[in-house]
């Protein structure tokens, strides 16, 4: 009927995190070269090994070409036109929250991440990263009682250099890919987590990344180490202001799981996606990889990707330890002119390793949403098993969805199962729900969250309902 | 709203509807009063299912002329959900599967939407559970169906029982059952028919769209209409269905112009 609201109308909800914090920022000159890298390293008072690490990465990066195999289209990025370090001006490193600029605390509070003592989230420790630096980490003392280290990676570099030197770049080598090499050369801040042997981390750990400056690239670096028989659940959230230029975000995340340990890593990515015409938004080129080094270790990635103009991201698992387990649960929603090429790699090295991939792509508007995944069974992956399920949902008739599953097997005793489906948000299903008195928006969001149910079930409880709401918001106005 | 017996519930005048420029309904006239059960029969493609979808507001059809009044109100401008909340219920010929959406949650949201329109208090999860378990008995459904996704993996008969369960919860003024009997074995048919009969009251009305006499053996209609080429070509009492079972539709089609006049 003519008055029926179209899904297109429903999907266009204004981005509510698009504000800019007016704060004096210290930025270094534009461009990238060895002097800039030395400058970043000296600003952060880094040990010599790290400067060398950065310079080696830079040398590698110079020799590399930007990848172009993804189903993505964007104008060339001028890497000399970016600023590689920006920090809100503060005279000194702050020891306590009371000394942090209240404007920054306000910013995070507006984002729904209160970090001040009275308001902080119960049972979730937060590391808040603003542009290139970590502003504050909550519950540090309580975590320290259990021997858990949770701090910014800059702080870890100074306080625990031996851990950094031992593990940094061991899962994602500096020459892994173009964006990882760039990150290794100029990374600014990010989170560091260390869970000692036998400890189950007593609370959820969470990092919140906020890009504030328009012309600054953000290059965060996260390193999580779970020692033998330990476990941790970690969540990252991301937002950025609305600028009509594109901002580059190239992060690297490395996870290391030793014998019998478990790392659960969840992401709710809501970077600014650009406007309805596709102007502005974050270019999100991220390398995330976990290594199950130990026997029966487990790494589980869950992601809800709703933001960014471009997402290029393949959280992966190297399943080295015997009977280790890798999991990837993903919801990627694109709308308007967003483009996402995302998926995972499950590299089965050890015997009896198992992996599960569940990917749900939802494309609305003119967006492009591709799943790209690799399942690799190495020669020693005897009796290894993979199960993959990739489902796409199309909303409207201008969006597109692709699935690119790559399978390599050098082990005849490994089993690989792949299922894929594509469906259109069907008018008939909507009509069915509507005819029962359920209004249109609610019917759309019921169907979309039903479609994503398997993935939402994997998210930490506090965030599952939030993810549900986020999708509903993102879809406002998109069905037609 | 009035609820004394004999009120006009549905009034359709000269209704024309088309889908993708193909005209399907070509002048339907129908009046249904409270307390009545009407059967609509006719060959495949005669427009029976279209009529039911158009009454419920399916967005794929456009109304080119005519009017539909429900409880004396023109409903052509109402969204499907507004019609549902106002008390029109369509039992689907092919109920849709909604993966990942739990049946009980769906039933609760729908029931509360209808209750809100009736100015009744919304039910919380516990209250709703009591209500739904009571209604399950009516269709002899196993409670385990509540925890599954809406219609997903249900057999044909289970889907139809789930439709009647929805009807029982929503307590519509007008229930339209589109080939609810098709694909049911005789036991399932009895359960569905008994359910429908228990749900019809003297202030509600029912439209049964069917191909077969066997449903009408279980539920006795006050009127039987035969649709031919987008129009109601013939109307009679319950004995008309028996005649159709014996002689088929040919005699009506041949004489469709004449029977249209008779109808008035």
Interface residues (C-beta under 8 A of the other chain):
Chain A: X1 X3 X4 X426 X427 X428 X429 X431 X432 X433 X434 X435 X436 X437 X438 X439 X440 X442 X443 X446 X447 X449 X450 X451 X452 X453 X454
Chain B: X56 X57 X58 X59 X60 X76 X77 X79 X80 X81 X83 X84 X85 X89 X90 X92 X95 X96 X97 X98 X99 X100 X101 X106 X109 X110 X113 X114 X117 X149 X166 X170
